[in-house]
Every structure is written in C-alpha cells, then in structure tokens.
C-alpha cells in the first residue's frame, strides 16, 4: 500500500495574518483512527 503524505503548515496562517515571526510551537490533534499511522513533525531553527 502506498503511503499518503499530507503536509499541514500549522503556523503559516497565524504568521501571515499577524505578520509575526514564526514561533516554535505546533500541536497535532489525533482522533480515533481505525488504522496504524505515523506522524512526522519537521522542525527548522534559524538563528
């Protein structure tokens, strides 16, 4: 079975609407799901 990848820019709407620098916070809410799945969160730090 081919894995389906869904990318969700969690902070992008907040950053665009408030014109603020992006914070390092994000959250993933997962409800009951009948199949096994993976959650991958990519973090990028710029100093």
C-alpha positions as CSV (number, residue, x, y, z in Angstrom):
1,X,0.0,0.0,0.0
2,X,1.4,3.4,-1.0
3,X,1.8,5.9,1.9
4,X,-0.2,9.1,1.6
5,X,1.6,12.2,2.8
6,X,-0.3,15.2,4.0
7,X,1.6,18.4,4.8
8,X,-0.1,20.9,7.0
9,X,1.6,24.2,7.7
10,X,0.3,24.7,11.3
11,X,1.7,28.1,11.9
12,X,1.5,29.6,8.4
13,X,-2.0,31.2,8.8
14,X,-1.0,32.8,12.1
15,X,2.2,34.2,10.7
16,X,0.5,35.6,7.6
17,X,-2.4,37.2,9.5
18,X,-0.4,38.8,12.3
19,X,2.9,39.5,10.5
20,X,4.8,38.0,13.4
21,X,7.9,35.8,13.3
22,X,7.1,32.2,13.4
23,X,7.2,30.6,16.9
24,X,8.5,27.1,17.6
25,X,5.1,25.8,18.8
26,X,2.8,23.5,17.0
27,X,0.3,20.9,18.0
28,X,-1.2,17.8,16.4
29,X,-4.6,16.6,17.4
30,X,-5.3,12.9,16.5
31,X,-8.8,11.5,17.0
32,X,-9.6,7.8,17.0
33,X,-8.3,6.2,13.7
34,X,-9.1,2.6,12.6
35,X,-5.6,2.1,11.0
36,X,-2.0,2.4,12.1
37,X,-0.3,5.6,11.0
38,X,2.8,7.7,11.6
39,X,3.1,11.4,12.5
40,X,6.2,13.2,11.3
41,X,7.0,16.7,12.5
42,X,9.8,18.6,10.9
43,X,11.4,21.4,12.9
44,X,13.7,24.1,11.5
45,X,15.6,26.5,13.7
46,X,17.1,29.7,12.3
47,X,19.3,31.9,14.4
